[in-house]
């Protein structure tokens, strides 16, 4: 058992290292894409300087940025003779959204800066879904907007204050039951949007995120969620089975809100992040955006769970219908939710407790991860923790 625990710690450390390598690669690609010159870690980039210049105004509005963005910031490693890579204030945010601490309760939030003239509907939709009636609807999985701020020196700028979220698959899913709960939430979330006459128009995996706060025993760093807020060590975290998180749709910049009387709205074709939409391949004629939403969600499941992973064949029939080339043949979200409920009820407890397996696992990793999984699974059974997380 001791050897197993040591191997588990070693694997966790490897995963943390791989995640950090991935983040650094993303930052490098971002800098190369936007052509920003290399700079020293104590130098603020152009986007960072905007937040520095609004530090005091945001503080007075109730939100405190990290020390790096204080107007009088001096790099801590210069005064304390430390390696800059070990210092929290060396962490560079890609500037939008920016993380901050809400002064009223200490909660870490995300602040999205947007240009109103470019995305005029985003603020309106965010506020619409946060009205008293819709905000309390348990099927509402649109990201909550805590506050809308307007910098006094920029009439065309709005700041949306939202919860700090992580990608929906970070940390990775461990069981089929955890993924089934994810499917349930995103299906009912898109159904909720459609019932309220809003088409997302870009509901791909990057625009589905998770409120991971419940998974952690202590606050995690917004840029390195595997570390504590002050980077003093690894952040302790539980599984989704033990502490079910909530998933949210984000980014309504190209969404559409339609009159309730318009049952079949038509919009000019607009490309989201998924470039495989069949109806956009050979024609740019106006389309009903609701069936395209269904395609986006079905294709996300096909690409992220049915390709490269084992055990999700039970979704094949529904997903194949959701991604049909002819939009008129795709089920509407009411049908998707109803069919998925039938699928979910037909899954055995053993299936739901089974491990999410990657097709790229080595034989050794498969054996080790299997032992760890079964040890945890037996513990969950003894503690009567259900195989499908319940919010």
C-alpha positions as CSV (number, residue, x, y, z in Angstrom):
1,X,0.0,0.0,0.0
2,X,2.9,2.4,0.8
3,X,4.4,1.8,-2.6
4,X,1.0,2.5,-4.2
5,X,0.7,5.8,-2.4
6,X,4.2,6.8,-3.4
7,X,3.4,5.9,-7.0
8,X,0.2,7.9,-6.7
9,X,2.1,11.0,-5.5
10,X,4.7,10.5,-8.2
11,X,1.9,10.4,-10.8
12,X,0.2,13.5,-9.4
13,X,3.6,15.3,-9.6
14,X,4.0,14.3,-13.2
15,X,0.5,15.5,-14.0
16,X,1.2,18.8,-12.3
17,X,4.5,19.2,-14.3
18,X,2.7,18.3,-17.5
19,X,0.0,20.9,-16.8
20,X,2.5,23.6,-16.1
21,X,4.3,22.7,-19.3
22,X,1.0,23.0,-21.2
23,X,0.3,26.4,-19.7
24,X,3.8,27.7,-20.6
25,X,3.4,26.4,-24.1
26,X,0.0,28.2,-24.4
27,X,1.6,31.4,-23.2
28,X,4.4,31.0,-25.7
29,X,2.0,30.4,-28.5
30,X,-0.1,33.4,-27.5
31,X,3.0,35.7,-27.5
32,X,4.1,34.4,-30.9
33,X,0.6,34.7,-32.4
34,X,0.1,38.3,-31.3
35,X,3.7,39.3,-32.0
36,X,4.5,40.7,-28.6
37,X,8.2,41.3,-28.0
38,X,9.9,39.3,-25.3
39,X,10.1,41.2,-22.0
40,X,11.5,40.7,-18.5
41,X,9.1,39.3,-15.9
42,X,9.2,42.5,-13.9
43,X,7.9,44.4,-17.0
44,X,4.2,44.7,-17.5
45,X,2.8,44.1,-21.0
46,X,0.4,46.5,-22.7
47,X,-2.7,44.7,-21.6
48,X,-1.4,44.4,-18.0
49,X,-0.8,48.2,-17.9
50,X,-4.5,48.8,-18.5
51,X,-5.3,46.9,-15.4
52,X,-2.6,48.7,-13.4
53,X,-4.0,52.0,-14.5
54,X,-7.4,51.0,-13.2
55,X,-6.3,49.3,-10.0
56,X,-7.4,52.0,-7.7
57,X,-10.8,52.5,-9.4
58,X,-11.5,48.8,-9.3
59,X,-10.5,48.8,-5.6
60,X,-13.0,51.5,-4.9
61,X,-15.6,49.5,-6.8
62,X,-15.0,46.5,-4.5
63,X,-12.4,44.4,-6.4
64,X,-8.7,44.1,-5.7
65,X,-6.2,42.9,-8.3
66,X,-3.2,40.9,-7.4
67,X,0.0,42.8,-6.2
68,X,1.5,42.7,-9.7
69,X,-1.0,45.3,-10.9
70,X,-0.7,47.7,-8.0
71,X,0.5,51.1,-9.3
72,X,3.5,51.1,-7.0
73,X,4.4,47.4,-7.5
74,X,8.0,46.4,-7.3
75,X,8.9,42.8,-8.2
76,X,9.3,40.9,-4.9
77,X,12.3,38.9,-6.2
78,X,14.3,42.1,-6.6
79,X,13.9,43.0,-2.9
80,X,13.9,39.5,-1.3
81,X,16.7,37.8,-3.3
82,X,14.4,35.1,-4.6
83,X,14.2,33.2,-7.9
84,X,11.4,35.0,-9.8
85,X,9.8,31.7,-10.9
86,X,9.0,31.0,-7.2
87,X,7.2,34.4,-6.7
88,X,3.5,34.8,-7.1
89,X,3.8,38.3,-8.6
90,X,5.7,36.9,-11.5
91,X,2.6,35.2,-12.7
92,X,1.4,36.9,-16.0
93,X,-2.3,36.8,-16.8
94,X,-3.2,37.1,-20.5
95,X,-5.1,40.1,-19.3
96,X,-8.7,39.2,-20.4
97,X,-10.4,38.0,-18.3
98,X,-8.4,39.2,-15.3
99,X,-8.7,37.6,-11.9
100,X,-9.4,39.7,-8.8
101,X,-10.5,39.4,-5.1
102,X,-14.0,40.6,-4.2
103,X,-13.4,42.7,-1.1
104,X,-16.8,42.0,0.4
105,X,-16.2,38.3,1.0
106,X,-12.7,37.5,-0.2
107,X,-14.0,35.4,-3.2
108,X,-11.8,35.2,-6.2
109,X,-13.6,36.4,-9.3
110,X,-12.9,36.9,-13.0
111,X,-13.4,40.3,-14.7
112,X,-14.0,40.3,-18.4
113,X,-13.3,43.5,-20.3
114,X,-15.2,44.0,-23.5
115,X,-15.9,46.6,-26.1
116,X,-19.6,47.4,-26.2
117,X,-19.7,48.5,-29.8
118,X,-18.1,45.2,-30.9
119,X,-20.3,42.9,-28.7
120,X,-23.4,45.0,-28.0
121,X,-25.5,42.0,-27.0
122,X,-23.2,40.3,-24.5
123,X,-23.9,42.6,-21.6
124,X,-27.7,42.5,-22.4
125,X,-27.8,38.7,-22.4
126,X,-25.6,38.4,-19.3
127,X,-28.0,40.7,-17.4
128,X,-31.1,39.0,-18.9
129,X,-30.1,35.6,-17.5
130,X,-29.4,37.2,-14.1
131,X,-32.8,38.6,-13.6
132,X,-34.6,37.4,-10.4
133,X,-36.8,34.8,-12.2
134,X,-34.1,33.2,-14.4
135,X,-31.2,33.5,-11.9
136,X,-32.9,31.1,-9.4
137,X,-33.9,28.5,-12.1
138,X,-31.8,25.4,-11.3
139,X,-31.5,24.6,-15.0
140,X,-29.8,27.9,-15.7
141,X,-26.2,27.1,-16.6
142,X,-25.3,30.4,-18.0
143,X,-22.3,32.0,-16.1
144,X,-23.6,34.3,-13.4
145,X,-22.8,38.0,-13.7
146,X,-22.2,39.5,-10.3
147,X,-21.6,43.0,-11.5
148,X,-21.3,45.2,-14.6
149,X,-18.8,48.0,-14.3
150,X,-18.2,50.9,-16.6
151,X,-14.8,52.6,-16.4
152,X,-15.4,56.4,-16.2
153,X,-12.7,57.1,-18.8
154,X,-13.9,54.7,-21.5
155,X,-17.5,55.0,-22.7
156,X,-17.3,52.0,-25.0
157,X,-15.9,49.7,-22.3
158,X,-17.8,47.3,-19.9
159,X,-16.4,45.0,-17.3
160,X,-18.4,41.8,-16.5
161,X,-17.6,40.4,-13.0
162,X,-18.2,36.6,-12.9
163,X,-17.1,33.7,-10.8
164,X,-13.6,32.4,-11.4
165,X,-14.0,29.2,-13.5
166,X,-11.8,26.5,-14.8
167,X,-12.1,24.5,-18.1
168,X,-14.8,21.9,-17.7
169,X,-12.3,19.0,-17.9
170,X,-9.7,20.4,-15.5
171,X,-9.0,18.4,-13.4
172,X,-9.8,15.4,-15.7
173,X,-12.9,13.3,-15.1
174,X,-12.3,10.1,-13.2
175,X,-15.5,8.1,-13.7
176,X,-18.2,7.6,-16.3
177,X,-20.7,8.8,-13.7
178,X,-18.9,12.2,-13.4
179,X,-19.1,12.6,-17.2
180,X,-22.8,11.6,-17.2
181,X,-23.5,14.4,-14.7
182,X,-21.6,16.8,-17.0
183,X,-23.7,15.8,-20.0
184,X,-26.9,16.2,-18.0
185,X,-26.0,19.7,-16.9
186,X,-24.9,21.0,-20.4
187,X,-27.9,19.4,-22.0
188,X,-30.3,21.1,-19.6
189,X,-28.3,24.3,-19.7
190,X,-28.6,24.6,-23.5
191,X,-32.3,23.6,-23.3
192,X,-32.8,26.4,-20.8
193,X,-31.2,28.9,-23.1
194,X,-33.3,27.7,-26.1
195,X,-36.5,27.8,-24.0
196,X,-35.7,31.4,-23.2
197,X,-35.2,32.2,-27.0
198,X,-31.4,32.6,-26.8
199,X,-29.1,30.7,-29.2
200,X,-25.5,30.6,-28.0
201,X,-24.0,30.2,-31.5
202,X,-20.6,29.1,-30.2
203,X,-21.3,26.4,-27.5
204,X,-18.0,24.5,-28.0
205,X,-15.9,23.0,-25.3
206,X,-13.8,26.1,-24.7
207,X,-17.0,28.0,-23.9
208,X,-18.2,25.5,-21.2
209,X,-16.5,25.9,-17.9
210,X,-16.7,24.7,-14.3
211,X,-17.0,26.3,-10.9
212,X,-14.3,24.3,-9.3
213,X,-14.2,26.1,-6.0
214,X,-16.1,23.3,-4.3
215,X,-13.5,20.7,-5.3
216,X,-10.7,22.4,-3.3
217,X,-10.0,22.3,0.4
218,X,-8.3,25.7,0.1
219,X,-8.2,28.5,-2.4
220,X,-6.2,27.7,-5.6
221,X,-4.2,30.1,-7.6
222,X,-6.2,31.4,-10.6
223,X,-3.4,30.8,-13.1
224,X,-2.0,27.6,-11.5
225,X,-5.0,25.7,-10.1
226,X,-2.9,22.8,-9.0
227,X,-1.1,25.2,-6.5
228,X,-2.3,27.1,-3.5
229,X,-3.2,30.7,-3.9
230,X,0.2,31.8,-2.6
231,X,2.1,29.1,-4.6
232,X,3.3,27.7,-1.3
233,X,2.5,24.1,-2.3
234,X,0.0,21.8,-4.1
235,X,-3.6,22.6,-3.6
236,X,-5.6,19.7,-2.0
237,X,-8.6,18.7,-4.1
238,X,-11.4,16.2,-4.0
239,X,-13.1,14.3,-6.8
240,X,-16.3,15.4,-8.6
241,X,-18.0,12.3,-7.2
242,X,-17.4,13.6,-3.6
243,X,-18.1,17.3,-4.4
244,X,-20.2,17.8,-7.5
245,X,-19.4,21.0,-9.3
246,X,-21.6,23.1,-11.5
247,X,-20.9,23.7,-15.2
248,X,-21.6,26.9,-17.1
249,X,-21.8,28.3,-20.6
250,X,-19.8,31.4,-21.1
251,X,-19.1,34.0,-23.8
252,X,-22.3,35.4,-25.4
253,X,-20.5,37.8,-27.8
254,X,-22.1,36.3,-30.9
255,X,-25.3,34.9,-29.3
256,X,-28.7,35.8,-30.5
257,X,-31.9,36.7,-28.4
258,X,-35.1,36.4,-30.3
259,X,-38.7,37.4,-29.8
260,X,-40.9,34.6,-28.3
261,X,-43.2,34.8,-31.3
262,X,-40.4,34.0,-33.7
263,X,-40.3,30.2,-33.6
264,X,-37.9,29.8,-36.5
265,X,-35.5,32.7,-36.6
266,X,-33.0,33.1,-39.4
267,X,-29.6,34.7,-39.0
268,X,-26.6,35.3,-41.3
269,X,-24.1,32.5,-40.9
270,X,-21.4,33.2,-38.4
271,X,-18.4,31.0,-37.7
272,X,-17.7,30.1,-34.1
273,X,-14.7,28.1,-32.8
274,X,-15.9,24.8,-34.4
275,X,-15.3,25.1,-38.2
276,X,-16.9,21.7,-39.0
277,X,-20.5,22.9,-39.0
278,X,-22.0,21.1,-42.1
279,X,-24.5,23.9,-43.0
280,X,-21.7,26.5,-43.2
281,X,-19.4,24.5,-45.6
282,X,-21.0,25.3,-48.9
283,X,-23.4,28.2,-48.3
284,X,-23.5,31.5,-46.3
285,X,-27.3,31.8,-46.6
286,X,-29.2,32.7,-43.4
287,X,-29.8,29.8,-41.0
288,X,-31.7,28.9,-37.9
289,X,-29.1,29.1,-35.2
290,X,-30.8,26.6,-32.8
291,X,-30.0,23.4,-34.7
292,X,-26.4,24.6,-35.1
293,X,-26.2,24.8,-31.3
294,X,-27.3,21.2,-31.2
295,X,-24.5,20.3,-33.6
296,X,-21.9,22.2,-31.6
297,X,-22.8,20.3,-28.4
298,X,-23.0,16.9,-30.1
299,X,-19.7,17.4,-31.8
300,X,-18.0,18.4,-28.6
301,X,-19.1,15.1,-27.0
302,X,-18.0,13.2,-30.1
303,X,-14.6,14.8,-30.2
304,X,-13.8,15.1,-26.5
305,X,-15.3,11.8,-25.2
306,X,-16.0,9.4,-28.0
307,X,-12.7,9.9,-29.7
308,X,-9.6,8.9,-27.7
309,X,-11.6,7.5,-24.7
310,X,-13.2,4.2,-23.9
311,X,-16.7,3.5,-22.6
312,X,-18.9,6.1,-24.2
313,X,-20.6,4.0,-26.8
314,X,-23.9,4.5,-25.1
315,X,-23.9,8.1,-26.4
316,X,-23.5,7.1,-30.1
317,X,-27.1,7.0,-31.2
318,X,-28.0,10.4,-29.6
319,X,-24.7,12.1,-30.7
320,X,-25.0,10.8,-34.3
321,X,-28.5,12.4,-34.5
322,X,-27.2,15.7,-33.0
323,X,-24.5,16.0,-35.7
324,X,-26.5,15.1,-38.8
325,X,-25.6,17.1,-41.9
326,X,-29.2,18.2,-42.4
327,X,-30.0,20.6,-39.6
328,X,-33.7,19.9,-39.9
329,X,-33.1,16.2,-38.9
330,X,-31.4,17.1,-35.7
331,X,-33.4,16.7,-32.5
332,X,-34.4,19.9,-30.6
333,X,-32.9,20.2,-27.1
334,X,-36.2,19.1,-25.5
335,X,-35.8,15.8,-27.3
336,X,-32.1,15.6,-26.5
337,X,-32.8,16.0,-22.8
338,X,-35.6,13.4,-22.8
339,X,-33.5,10.9,-24.7
340,X,-30.5,11.4,-22.6
341,X,-32.6,10.8,-19.4
342,X,-33.6,7.4,-20.8
343,X,-30.0,6.6,-21.6
344,X,-28.9,7.6,-18.1
345,X,-31.5,5.5,-16.4
346,X,-30.3,2.5,-18.4
347,X,-26.7,2.7,-17.2
348,X,-25.8,0.3,-14.4
349,X,-24.1,1.4,-11.2
350,X,-21.1,-0.6,-12.2
351,X,-20.9,1.2,-15.5
352,X,-21.3,4.6,-13.8
353,X,-18.5,3.9,-11.3
354,X,-16.1,2.7,-14.0
355,X,-13.0,4.7,-14.8
356,X,-12.6,7.0,-17.7
357,X,-9.9,5.3,-19.8
358,X,-7.8,7.0,-22.4
359,X,-6.8,5.0,-25.5
360,X,-3.3,6.4,-25.1
361,X,-2.6,4.8,-21.7
362,X,0.3,2.5,-21.4
363,X,-0.3,-0.9,-19.9
364,X,1.6,0.0,-16.7
365,X,-0.4,3.2,-16.2
366,X,-3.6,1.3,-16.9
367,X,-2.8,-1.2,-14.2
368,X,-1.7,1.4,-11.6
369,X,-4.6,3.7,-12.3
370,X,-7.0,0.8,-12.2
371,X,-5.8,-0.2,-8.7
372,X,-6.1,3.4,-7.5
373,X,-9.5,3.7,-9.0
374,X,-10.8,0.5,-7.4
375,X,-9.4,1.4,-4.0
376,X,-11.3,4.7,-4.2
377,X,-14.4,3.1,-5.6
378,X,-14.7,0.6,-2.8
379,X,-14.4,3.5,-0.3
380,X,-17.2,5.4,-2.1
381,X,-19.4,2.3,-2.0
382,X,-18.7,1.8,1.7
383,X,-19.5,5.5,2.4
384,X,-22.7,5.2,0.2
385,X,-21.6,8.0,-2.1
386,X,-23.7,7.7,-5.3
387,X,-22.0,6.9,-8.6
388,X,-23.5,9.9,-10.3
389,X,-22.7,13.1,-8.4
390,X,-25.8,15.0,-7.2
391,X,-25.8,18.8,-6.9
